[in-house]
């Protein structure tokens, strides 16, 4: 989940609301969120 806090975008976990990263642009945040989702579901 991406939220805007002040001038930065923050990636938060869906359940515990942990901060997984802060980024200057939404594009950077989306890129990192895709990476996180990829590795969560990677097998082997």
mmCIF file as Biopython writes it, N, C-alpha, C and O atoms, coordinates in Angstrom:
data_model
#
loop_
_atom_site.group_PDB
_atom_site.id
_atom_site.type_symbol
_atom_site.label_atom_id
_atom_site.label_alt_id
_atom_site.label_comp_id
_atom_site.label_asym_id
_atom_site.label_entity_id
_atom_site.label_seq_id
_atom_site.pdbx_PDB_ins_code
_atom_site.Cartn_x
_atom_site.Cartn_y
_atom_site.Cartn_z
_atom_site.occupancy
_atom_site.B_iso_or_equiv
_atom_site.auth_seq_id
_atom_site.auth_asym_id
_atom_site.pdbx_PDB_model_num
ATOM 1   N N  . UNK A ? 1  ? 0.845  -1.156  0.000  1.0 0.0 1  A 1 
ATOM 2   C CA . UNK A ? 1  ? 0.000  0.000   0.000  1.0 0.0 1  A 1 
ATOM 3   C C  . UNK A ? 1  ? 0.902  1.234   0.000  1.0 0.0 1  A 1 
ATOM 4   O O  . UNK A ? 1  ? 1.859  1.310   0.771  1.0 0.0 1  A 1 
ATOM 5   N N  . UNK A ? 2  ? 0.595  2.187   -0.858 1.0 0.0 2  A 1 
ATOM 6   C CA . UNK A ? 2  ? 1.389  3.406   -0.952 1.0 0.0 2  A 1 
ATOM 7   C C  . UNK A ? 2  ? 0.566  4.572   -0.428 1.0 0.0 2  A 1 
ATOM 8   O O  . UNK A ? 2  ? -0.579 4.772   -0.834 1.0 0.0 2  A 1 
ATOM 9   N N  . UNK A ? 3  ? 1.157  5.334   0.474  1.0 0.0 3  A 1 
ATOM 10  C CA . UNK A ? 3  ? 0.504  6.518   1.029  1.0 0.0 3  A 1 
ATOM 11  C C  . UNK A ? 3  ? 1.435  7.711   0.883  1.0 0.0 3  A 1 
ATOM 12  O O  . UNK A ? 3  ? 2.656  7.558   0.889  1.0 0.0 3  A 1 
ATOM 13  N N  . UNK A ? 4  ? 0.862  8.885   0.754  1.0 0.0 4  A 1 
ATOM 14  C CA . UNK A ? 4  ? 1.670  10.094  0.688  1.0 0.0 4  A 1 
ATOM 15  C C  . UNK A ? 4  ? 1.733  10.717  2.074  1.0 0.0 4  A 1 
ATOM 16  O O  . UNK A ? 4  ? 0.706  10.984  2.698  1.0 0.0 4  A 1 
ATOM 17  N N  . UNK A ? 5  ? 2.954  10.945  2.545  1.0 0.0 5  A 1 
ATOM 18  C CA . UNK A ? 5  ? 3.175  11.602  3.838  1.0 0.0 5  A 1 
ATOM 19  C C  . UNK A ? 5  ? 4.040  12.820  3.585  1.0 0.0 5  A 1 
ATOM 20  O O  . UNK A ? 5  ? 5.228  12.709  3.284  1.0 0.0 5  A 1 
ATOM 21  N N  . UNK A ? 6  ? 3.430  13.968  3.711  1.0 0.0 6  A 1 
ATOM 22  C CA . UNK A ? 6  ? 4.169  15.191  3.429  1.0 0.0 6  A 1 
ATOM 23  C C  . UNK A ? 6  ? 4.527  15.250  1.966  1.0 0.0 6  A 1 
ATOM 24  O O  . UNK A ? 6  ? 3.649  15.237  1.104  1.0 0.0 6  A 1 
ATOM 25  N N  . UNK A ? 7  ? 5.815  15.314  1.679  1.0 0.0 7  A 1 
ATOM 26  C CA . UNK A ? 7  ? 6.260  15.384  0.285  1.0 0.0 7  A 1 
ATOM 27  C C  . UNK A ? 7  ? 6.773  14.043  -0.220 1.0 0.0 7  A 1 
ATOM 28  O O  . UNK A ? 7  ? 7.217  13.945  -1.364 1.0 0.0 7  A 1 
ATOM 29  N N  . UNK A ? 8  ? 6.717  12.995  0.625  1.0 0.0 8  A 1 
ATOM 30  C CA . UNK A ? 8  ? 7.241  11.707  0.230  1.0 0.0 8  A 1 
ATOM 31  C C  . UNK A ? 8  ? 6.149  10.650  0.154  1.0 0.0 8  A 1 
ATOM 32  O O  . UNK A ? 8  ? 5.076  10.794  0.740  1.0 0.0 8  A 1 
ATOM 33  N N  . UNK A ? 9  ? 6.449  9.586   -0.579 1.0 0.0 9  A 1 
ATOM 34  C CA . UNK A ? 9  ? 5.551  8.437   -0.686 1.0 0.0 9  A 1 
ATOM 35  C C  . UNK A ? 9  ? 6.115  7.320   0.173  1.0 0.0 9  A 1 
ATOM 36  O O  . UNK A ? 9  ? 7.317  7.053   0.141  1.0 0.0 9  A 1 
ATOM 37  N N  . UNK A ? 10 ? 5.245  6.661   0.945  1.0 0.0 10 A 1 
ATOM 38  C CA . UNK A ? 10 ? 5.663  5.625   1.882  1.0 0.0 10 A 1 
ATOM 39  C C  . UNK A ? 10 ? 4.965  4.323   1.526  1.0 0.0 10 A 1 
ATOM 40  O O  . UNK A ? 10 ? 3.760  4.304   1.278  1.0 0.0 10 A 1 
ATOM 41  N N  . UNK A ? 11 ? 5.727  3.232   1.502  1.0 0.0 11 A 1 
ATOM 42  C CA . UNK A ? 11 ? 5.138  1.905   1.302  1.0 0.0 11 A 1 
ATOM 43  C C  . UNK A ? 11 ? 4.877  1.320   2.684  1.0 0.0 11 A 1 
ATOM 44  O O  . UNK A ? 11 ? 5.781  1.230   3.514  1.0 0.0 11 A 1 
ATOM 45  N N  . UNK A ? 12 ? 3.620  0.921   2.921  1.0 0.0 12 A 1 
ATOM 46  C CA . UNK A ? 12 ? 3.221  0.335   4.192  1.0 0.0 12 A 1 
ATOM 47  C C  . UNK A ? 12 ? 2.758  -1.093  3.971  1.0 0.0 12 A 1 
ATOM 48  O O  . UNK A ? 12 ? 2.193  -1.414  2.926  1.0 0.0 12 A 1 
ATOM 49  N N  . UNK A ? 13 ? 2.998  -1.954  4.959  1.0 0.0 13 A 1 
ATOM 50  C CA . UNK A ? 13 ? 2.461  -3.308  4.879  1.0 0.0 13 A 1 
ATOM 51  C C  . UNK A ? 13 ? 0.950  -3.237  5.073  1.0 0.0 13 A 1 
ATOM 52  O O  . UNK A ? 13 ? 0.441  -2.310  5.703  1.0 0.0 13 A 1 
ATOM 53  N N  . UNK A ? 14 ? 0.240  -4.218  4.532  1.0 0.0 14 A 1 
ATOM 54  C CA . UNK A ? 14 ? -1.220 -4.181  4.591  1.0 0.0 14 A 1 
ATOM 55  C C  . UNK A ? 14 ? -1.757 -4.528  5.968  1.0 0.0 14 A 1 
ATOM 56  O O  . UNK A ? 14 ? -2.783 -3.989  6.383  1.0 0.0 14 A 1 
ATOM 57  N N  . UNK A ? 15 ? -1.083 -5.419  6.682  1.0 0.0 15 A 1 
ATOM 58  C CA . UNK A ? 15 ? -1.644 -5.884  7.942  1.0 0.0 15 A 1 
ATOM 59  C C  . UNK A ? 15 ? -1.147 -5.103  9.154  1.0 0.0 15 A 1 
ATOM 60  O O  . UNK A ? 15 ? -1.951 -4.609  9.944  1.0 0.0 15 A 1 
ATOM 61  N N  . UNK A ? 16 ? 0.154  -4.990  9.305  1.0 0.0 16 A 1 
ATOM 62  C CA . UNK A ? 16 ? 0.698  -4.398  10.530 1.0 0.0 16 A 1 
ATOM 63  C C  . UNK A ? 16 ? 1.097  -2.944  10.371 1.0 0.0 16 A 1 
ATOM 64  O O  . UNK A ? 16 ? 1.541  -2.312  11.330 1.0 0.0 16 A 1 
ATOM 65  N N  . UNK A ? 17 ? 0.943  -2.411  9.174  1.0 0.0 17 A 1 
ATOM 66  C CA . UNK A ? 17 ? 1.260  -1.007  8.909  1.0 0.0 17 A 1 
ATOM 67  C C  . UNK A ? 17 ? 2.728  -0.661  9.167  1.0 0.0 17 A 1 
ATOM 68  O O  . UNK A ? 17 ? 3.052  0.441   9.611  1.0 0.0 17 A 1 
ATOM 69  N N  . UNK A ? 18 ? 3.606  -1.621  8.880  1.0 0.0 18 A 1 
ATOM 70  C CA . UNK A ? 18 ? 5.031  -1.363  8.981  1.0 0.0 18 A 1 
ATOM 71  C C  . UNK A ? 18 ? 5.469  -0.539  7.776  1.0 0.0 18 A 1 
ATOM 72  O O  . UNK A ? 18 ? 4.951  -0.726  6.676  1.0 0.0 18 A 1 
ATOM 73  N N  . UNK A ? 19 ? 6.412  0.361   7.975  1.0 0.0 19 A 1 
ATOM 74  C CA . UNK A ? 19 ? 6.954  1.151   6.878  1.0 0.0 19 A 1 
ATOM 75  C C  . UNK A ? 19 ? 8.008  0.306   6.171  1.0 0.0 19 A 1 
ATOM 76  O O  . UNK A ? 19 ? 8.985  -0.126  6.783  1.0 0.0 19 A 1 
ATOM 77  N N  . UNK A ? 20 ? 7.800  0.076   4.879  1.0 0.0 20 A 1 
ATOM 78  C CA . UNK A ? 20 ? 8.719  -0.753  4.096  1.0 0.0 20 A 1 
ATOM 79  C C  . UNK A ? 20 ? 9.645  0.080   3.225  1.0 0.0 20 A 1 
ATOM 80  O O  . UNK A ? 20 ? 10.519 -0.464  2.551  1.0 0.0 20 A 1 
ATOM 81  N N  . UNK A ? 21 ? 9.463  1.385   3.233  1.0 0.0 21 A 1 
ATOM 82  C CA . UNK A ? 21 ? 10.344 2.260   2.470  1.0 0.0 21 A 1 
ATOM 83  C C  . UNK A ? 21 ? 9.705  3.608   2.224  1.0 0.0 21 A 1 
ATOM 84  O O  . UNK A ? 21 ? 8.481  3.730   2.184  1.0 0.0 21 A 1 
ATOM 85  N N  . UNK A ? 22 ? 10.549 4.629   2.059  1.0 0.0 22 A 1 
ATOM 86  C CA . UNK A ? 22 ? 10.078 5.968   1.719  1.0 0.0 22 A 1 
ATOM 87  C C  . UNK A ? 22 ? 10.772 6.412   0.445  1.0 0.0 22 A 1 
ATOM 88  O O  . UNK A ? 22 ? 11.960 6.154   0.248  1.0 0.0 22 A 1 
ATOM 89  N N  . UNK A ? 23 ? 10.017 7.086   -0.422 1.0 0.0 23 A 1 
ATOM 90  C CA . UNK A ? 23 ? 10.534 7.471   -1.731 1.0 0.0 23 A 1 
ATOM 91  C C  . UNK A ? 23 ? 10.079 8.877   -2.091 1.0 0.0 23 A 1 
ATOM 92  O O  . UNK A ? 23 ? 9.040  9.339   -1.618 1.0 0.0 23 A 1 
ATOM 93  N N  . UNK A ? 24 ? 10.855 9.554   -2.926 1.0 0.0 24 A 1 
ATOM 94  C CA . UNK A ? 24 ? 10.517 10.914  -3.336 1.0 0.0 24 A 1 
ATOM 95  C C  . UNK A ? 24 ? 9.397  10.973  -4.356 1.0 0.0 24 A 1 
ATOM 96  O O  . UNK A ? 24 ? 8.612  11.921  -4.373 1.0 0.0 24 A 1 
ATOM 97  N N  . UNK A ? 25 ? 9.322  9.942   -5.220 1.0 0.0 25 A 1 
ATOM 98  C CA . UNK A ? 25 ? 8.298  9.954   -6.272 1.0 0.0 25 A 1 
ATOM 99  C C  . UNK A ? 25 ? 7.427  8.709   -6.186 1.0 0.0 25 A 1 
ATOM 100 O O  . UNK A ? 25 ? 7.841  7.678   -5.655 1.0 0.0 25 A 1 
ATOM 101 N N  . UNK A ? 26 ? 6.231  8.819   -6.711 1.0 0.0 26 A 1 
ATOM 102 C CA . UNK A ? 26 ? 5.307  7.687   -6.723 1.0 0.0 26 A 1 
ATOM 103 C C  . UNK A ? 26 ? 5.829  6.583   -7.643 1.0 0.0 26 A 1 
ATOM 104 O O  . UNK A ? 26 ? 5.630  5.398   -7.376 1.0 0.0 26 A 1 
ATOM 105 N N  . UNK A ? 27 ? 6.495  6.979   -8.724 1.0 0.0 27 A 1 
ATOM 106 C CA . UNK A ? 27 ? 7.049  6.010   -9.667 1.0 0.0 27 A 1 
ATOM 107 C C  . UNK A ? 27 ? 8.087  5.109   -8.986 1.0 0.0 27 A 1 
ATOM 108 O O  . UNK A ? 27 ? 8.099  3.898   -9.204 1.0 0.0 27 A 1 
ATOM 109 N N  . UNK A ? 28 ? 8.953  5.704   -8.166 1.0 0.0 28 A 1 
ATOM 110 C CA . UNK A ? 28 ? 9.951  4.922   -7.437 1.0 0.0 28 A 1 
ATOM 111 C C  . UNK A ? 28 ? 9.278  3.977   -6.444 1.0 0.0 28 A 1 
ATOM 112 O O  . UNK A ? 28 ? 9.693  2.828   -6.296 1.0 0.0 28 A 1 
ATOM 113 N N  . UNK A ? 29 ? 8.244  4.462   -5.769 1.0 0.0 29 A 1 
ATOM 114 C CA . UNK A ? 29 ? 7.531  3.645   -4.787 1.0 0.0 29 A 1 
ATOM 115 C C  . UNK A ? 29 ? 6.843  2.462   -5.462 1.0 0.0 29 A 1 
ATOM 116 O O  . UNK A ? 29 ? 6.884  1.347   -4.942 1.0 0.0 29 A 1 
ATOM 117 N N  . UNK A ? 30 ? 6.212  2.689   -6.611 1.0 0.0 30 A 1 
ATOM 118 C CA . UNK A ? 30 ? 5.560  1.604   -7.345 1.0 0.0 30 A 1 
ATOM 119 C C  . UNK A ? 30 ? 6.559  0.549   -7.793 1.0 0.0 30 A 1 
ATOM 120 O O  . UNK A ? 30 ? 6.280  -0.648  -7.733 1.0 0.0 30 A 1 
ATOM 121 N N  . UNK A ? 31 ? 7.731  1.005   -8.244 1.0 0.0 31 A 1 
ATOM 122 C CA . UNK A ? 31 ? 8.767  0.076   -8.689 1.0 0.0 31 A 1 
ATOM 123 C C  . UNK A ? 31 ? 9.201  -0.830  -7.535 1.0 0.0 31 A 1 
ATOM 124 O O  . UNK A ? 31 ? 9.334  -2.041  -7.713 1.0 0.0 31 A 1 
ATOM 125 N N  . UNK A ? 32 ? 9.418  -0.259  -6.377 1.0 0.0 32 A 1 
ATOM 126 C CA . UNK A ? 32 ? 9.840  -1.041  -5.210 1.0 0.0 32 A 1 
ATOM 127 C C  . UNK A ? 32 ? 8.734  -1.970  -4.728 1.0 0.0 32 A 1 
ATOM 128 O O  . UNK A ? 32 ? 9.006  -3.099  -4.320 1.0 0.0 32 A 1 
ATOM 129 N N  . UNK A ? 33 ? 7.482  -1.502  -4.773 1.0 0.0 33 A 1 
ATOM 130 C CA . UNK A ? 33 ? 6.360  -2.342  -4.363 1.0 0.0 33 A 1 
ATOM 131 C C  . UNK A ? 33 ? 6.246  -3.571  -5.262 1.0 0.0 33 A 1 
ATOM 132 O O  . UNK A ? 33 ? 5.956  -4.668  -4.783 1.0 0.0 33 A 1 
ATOM 133 N N  . UNK A ? 34 ? 6.473  -3.392  -6.562 1.0 0.0 34 A 1 
ATOM 134 C CA . UNK A ? 34 ? 6.465  -4.532  -7.487 1.0 0.0 34 A 1 
ATOM 135 C C  . UNK A ? 34 ? 7.577  -5.516  -7.148 1.0 0.0 34 A 1 
ATOM 136 O O  . UNK A ? 34 ? 7.376  -6.729  -7.207 1.0 0.0 34 A 1 
ATOM 137 N N  . UNK A ? 35 ? 8.761  -4.989  -6.788 1.0 0.0 35 A 1 
ATOM 138 C CA . UNK A ? 35 ? 9.876  -5.864  -6.413 1.0 0.0 35 A 1 
ATOM 139 C C  . UNK A ? 35 ? 9.523  -6.678  -5.168 1.0 0.0 35 A 1 
ATOM 140 O O  . UNK A ? 35 ? 9.792  -7.878  -5.111 1.0 0.0 35 A 1 
ATOM 141 N N  . UNK A ? 36 ? 8.924  -6.028  -4.181 1.0 0.0 36 A 1 
ATOM 142 C CA . UNK A ? 36 ? 8.538  -6.709  -2.945 1.0 0.0 36 A 1 
ATOM 143 C C  . UNK A ? 36 ? 7.547  -7.823  -3.246 1.0 0.0 36 A 1 
ATOM 144 O O  . UNK A ? 36 ? 7.702  -8.941  -2.755 1.0 0.0 36 A 1 
ATOM 145 N N  . UNK A ? 37 ? 6.528  -7.528  -4.051 1.0 0.0 37 A 1 
ATOM 146 C CA . UNK A ? 37 ? 5.517  -8.531  -4.395 1.0 0.0 37 A 1 
ATOM 147 C C  . UNK A ? 37 ? 6.132  -9.689  -5.178 1.0 0.0 37 A 1 
ATOM 148 O O  . UNK A ? 37 ? 5.760  -10.842 -4.962 1.0 0.0 37 A 1 
ATOM 149 N N  . UNK A ? 38 ? 7.064  -9.399  -6.080 1.0 0.0 38 A 1 
ATOM 150 C CA . UNK A ? 38 ? 7.719  -10.440 -6.867 1.0 0.0 38 A 1 
ATOM 151 C C  . UNK A ? 38 ? 8.441  -11.424 -5.949 1.0 0.0 38 A 1 
ATOM 152 O O  . UNK A ? 38 ? 8.273  -12.635 -6.086 1.0 0.0 38 A 1 
ATOM 153 N N  . UNK A ? 39 ? 9.239  -10.912 -5.019 1.0 0.0 39 A 1 
ATOM 154 C CA . UNK A ? 39 ? 10.016 -11.790 -4.168 1.0 0.0 39 A 1 
ATOM 155 C C  . UNK A ? 39 ? 9.177  -12.490 -3.105 1.0 0.0 39 A 1 
ATOM 156 O O  . UNK A ? 39 ? 9.565  -13.550 -2.615 1.0 0.0 39 A 1 
ATOM 157 N N  . UNK A ? 40 ? 8.032  -11.913 -2.743 1.0 0.0 40 A 1 
ATOM 158 C CA . UNK A ? 40 ? 7.132  -12.594 -1.819 1.0 0.0 40 A 1 
ATOM 159 C C  . UNK A ? 40 ? 6.592  -13.875 -2.448 1.0 0.0 40 A 1 
ATOM 160 O O  . UNK A ? 40 ? 6.388  -14.869 -1.752 1.0 0.0 40 A 1 
ATOM 161 N N  . UNK A ? 41 ? 6.360  -13.857 -3.760 1.0 0.0 41 A 1 
ATOM 162 C CA . UNK A ? 41 ? 5.749  -14.991 -4.440 1.0 0.0 41 A 1 
ATOM 163 C C  . UNK A ? 41 ? 6.727  -15.851 -5.221 1.0 0.0 41 A 1 
ATOM 164 O O  . UNK A ? 41 ? 6.320  -16.826 -5.853 1.0 0.0 41 A 1 
ATOM 165 N N  . UNK A ? 42 ? 8.019  -15.508 -5.191 1.0 0.0 42 A 1 
ATOM 166 C CA . UNK A ? 42 ? 9.028  -16.287 -5.911 1.0 0.0 42 A 1 
ATOM 167 C C  . UNK A ? 42 ? 9.244  -17.622 -5.213 1.0 0.0 42 A 1 
ATOM 168 O O  . UNK A ? 42 ? 9.293  -17.692 -3.985 1.0 0.0 42 A 1 
ATOM 169 N N  . UNK A ? 43 ? 9.370  -18.661 -5.993 1.0 0.0 43 A 1 
ATOM 170 C CA . UNK A ? 43 ? 9.600  -19.991 -5.429 1.0 0.0 43 A 1 
ATOM 171 C C  . UNK A ? 43 ? 10.906 -20.554 -5.962 1.0 0.0 43 A 1 
ATOM 172 O O  . UNK A ? 43 ? 11.280 -20.307 -7.108 1.0 0.0 43 A 1 
ATOM 173 N N  . UNK A ? 44 ? 11.600 -21.317 -5.117 1.0 0.0 44 A 1 
ATOM 174 C CA . UNK A ? 44 ? 12.785 -22.003 -5.543 1.0 0.0 44 A 1 
ATOM 175 C C  . UNK A ? 44 ? 13.967 -21.156 -5.447 1.0 0.0 44 A 1 
ATOM 176 O O  . UNK A ? 44 ? 15.069 -21.595 -5.775 1.0 0.0 44 A 1 
#
